Amino acid sequence: MSTTTIGLLYGAATLVLMLSGVPIAFALGTVATVFMFCFMSPAALDTVTQNVYEEMSSITLLSIPLFILKGAALGRSRAAQDLYGSMHAWMRWIPGGLGIVNVFACALFAAMAGSSPATCSAIGTAGIPEMRRRGYSAGLAAGIIGAGGTLGILLPPSITMILYAVAAEQSLGKLFLAGIIPGVLLVALFCTYVAWEYRRERRAALSVHAAGGEKSALLDDTAYTFADKLRALPRVLPFLILLTGVMFALYRGLATPSETAGLGAVLALVLIAGIYGVWRPRQVAPILAATLRESTMLMFIIGMSLLYSYVISSLRISQTAAESIVALHLSKWALLAAILGLVLGLGFFLPPVSIILMTAPIILPPLKAAGFDLVWFGVVMTIVMEMGLIHPPVGLNIFVIKNIAPDIPLGDIIRGTLPFIGLMIVGILLLCIFPNLCLSLTHLVR
């Protein structure tokens, strides 16, 4: 049987299992093991455990459970609400300021938690009710939180970036730095749209009120006093100290990424213990349980994905696919467009973790041969995968929002996120035209 036929069977078997509802880790592990049995030497099955262990023995992967612990500590305390409340007090005067506050809160929390679902849940729990109470449409409120939550896989420290660094054999420090300016760019695009949409909704509310209709909460001009703002300011300082301390330790070379993750987790636990009084065993236990549950699930997916990739490589499926792509003699940018289209299509069904670990052996060699910087591509690919978090059918953040705001119809949530997908496409185009937006900071790390 030809390698191409085996590759098609491999992909078809994977899709069938996933679409049948089998959990991702089990689907990947089952397909990999069956194809090892059918198309590789019998001795290969004896090395399954060894292969998974060797693939997962990277010290970089150790940082993932620690970053998850940091996110769980912040997300399961009043930390997110205090961060949100403080920023709202200072930015209330800006048109659409409440929505913009939520974007900034998501960005700052994402930079500490490193997880999109955690950011979406932590900020959305307070942000969505507040926006709706002040007159924002349900779709806009949901879209702001859903899109803001996606920043968790772009802004450092990002779990997705960690996995890409392992799969692409690139510097994690450079990847973290490369994500900063694009992350700020997306924040700026999101805030611009929120301000524009707020003005549109407010004009509509004024028209309704002028025609004798009910007065919308959007027309409430209540402002915070300067004293209120000063009282709110100390709430955000601990977060800035935490973020600054972690980034300083990482980029000054004082700690490795794994050590930095441990430092962040310890600082987060100290923060919630000292400020919020979360230190008793019955209070800490849910944080540790959530960390253990999410870490186990994620690491199991990673292990099976790495085994899946190992089989792809051993059966020469990835090499053949790469050679086929190169043989098409596509131009440099056509090749990039085709690969990003593939990643976007996979985002309809798979989470970022699986996309990276399944596609990296196939797509990275031809991209490198075409002259693309793999650090730059890692950022662009991450933004494309961000789009997958807020578009159906799998869009994880959509279902997180549906969970925390069950009264918002799913259709409204999806319609609210669609404009932000367009903004992400604009961001990708800007990074293609101006690649130094990604690479200008990477020289700070050798």
Rosetta blueprint (number, residue, H / E / L):
1 M L
2 S L
3 T H
4 T H
5 T H
6 I H
7 G H
8 L H
9 L H
10 Y H
11 G H
12 A H
13 A H
14 T H
15 L H
16 V H
17 L H
18 M H
19 L H
20 S L
21 G L
22 V L
23 P L
24 I H
25 A H
26 F H
27 A H
28 L H
29 G H
30 T H
31 V H
32 A H
33 T H
34 V H
35 F H
36 M H
37 F H
38 C H
39 F H
40 M L
41 S L
42 P H
43 A H
44 A H
45 L H
46 D H
47 T H
48 V H
49 T H
50 Q H
51 N H
52 V H
53 Y H
54 E H
55 E H
56 M H
57 S L
58 S L
59 I H
60 T H
61 L H
62 L H
63 S H
64 I H
65 P H
66 L H
67 F H
68 I H
69 L H
70 K H
71 G H
72 A H
73 A H
74 L H
75 G H
76 R L
77 S L
78 R L
79 A H
80 A H
81 Q H
82 D H
83 L H
84 Y H
85 G H
86 S H
87 M H
88 H H
89 A H
90 W H
91 M H
92 R L
93 W L
94 I L
95 P L
96 G L
97 G H
98 L H
99 G H
100 I H
101 V H
102 N H
103 V H
104 F H
105 A H
106 C H
107 A H
108 L H
109 F H
110 A H
111 A H
112 M H
113 A H
114 G L
115 S L
116 S H
117 P H
118 A H
119 T H
120 C H
121 S H
122 A H
123 I H
124 G H
125 T H
126 A H
127 G H
128 I H
129 P H
130 E H
131 M H
132 R H
133 R H
134 R L
135 G L
136 Y L
137 S L
138 A H
139 G H
140 L H
141 A H
142 A H
143 G H
144 I H
145 I H
146 G H
147 A H
148 G H
149 G H
150 T H
151 L H
152 G H
153 I H
154 L L
155 L L
156 P L
157 P L
158 S L
159 I H
160 T H
161 M H
162 I H
163 L H
164 Y H
165 A H
166 V H
167 A H
168 A H
169 E L
170 Q L
171 S L
172 L H
173 G H
174 K H
175 L H
176 F H
177 L H
178 A H
179 G L
180 I H
181 I H
182 P H
183 G H
184 V H
185 L H
186 L H
187 V H
188 A H
189 L H
190 F H
191 C H
192 T H
193 Y H
194 V H
195 A H
196 W H
197 E H
198 Y H
199 R H
200 R H
201 E H
202 R H
203 R H
204 A H
205 A H
206 L H
207 S H
208 V H
209 H H
210 A H
211 A L
212 G L
213 G L
214 E L
215 K L
216 S L
217 A H
218 L H
219 L H
220 D L
221 D L
222 T L
223 A L
224 Y L
225 T L
226 F H
227 A H
228 D H
229 K H
230 L H
231 R H
232 A H
233 L H
234 P H
235 R H
236 V L
237 L H
238 P H
239 F H
240 L H
241 I H
242 L H
243 L H
244 T H
245 G H
246 V H
247 M H
248 F H
249 A H
250 L H
251 Y H
252 R L
253 G L
254 L L
255 A L
256 T L
257 P H
258 S H
259 E H
260 T H
261 A H
262 G H
263 L H
264 G H
265 A H
266 V H
267 L H
268 A H
269 L H
270 V H
271 L H
272 I H
273 A H
274 G H
275 I H
276 Y H
277 G L
278 V L
279 W L
280 R L
281 P H
282 R H
283 Q H
284 V H
285 A H
286 P H
287 I H
288 L H
289 A H
290 A H
291 T H
292 L H
293 R H
294 E H
295 S H
296 T H
297 M H
298 L H
299 M H
300 F H
301 I H
302 I H
303 G H
304 M H
305 S H
306 L H
307 L H
308 Y H
309 S H
310 Y H
311 V H
312 I H
313 S H
314 S H
315 L L
316 R L
317 I H
318 S H
319 Q H
320 T H
321 A H
322 A H
323 E H
324 S H
325 I H
326 V H
327 A H
328 L L
329 H L
330 L L
331 S L
332 K H
333 W H
334 A H
335 L H
336 L H
337 A H
338 A H
339 I H
340 L H
341 G H
342 L H
343 V H
344 L H
345 G H
346 L H
347 G L
348 F L
349 F L
350 L L
351 P L
352 P H
353 V H
354 S H
355 I H
356 I H
357 L H
358 M H
359 T H
360 A H
361 P H
362 I H
363 I H
364 L H
365 P H
366 P H
367 L H
368 K H
369 A H
370 A L
371 G L
372 F L
373 D L
374 L H
375 V H
376 W H
377 F H
378 G H
379 V H
380 V H
381 M H
382 T H
383 I H
384 V H
385 M H
386 E H
387 M H
388 G H
389 L H
390 I L
391 H L
392 P L
393 P L
394 V L
395 G L
396 L H
397 N H
398 I H
399 F H
400 V H
401 I H
402 K H
403 N H
404 I H
405 A L
406 P L
407 D L
408 I L
409 P L
410 L H
411 G H
412 D H
413 I H
414 I H
415 R H
416 G H
417 T H
418 L H
419 P H
420 F H
421 I H
422 G H
423 L H
424 M H
425 I H
426 V H
427 G H
428 I H
429 L H
430 L H
431 L H
432 C H
433 I H
434 F L
435 P L
436 N H
437 L H
438 C H
439 L H
440 S L
441 L L
442 T H
443 H H
444 L H
445 V L
446 R L
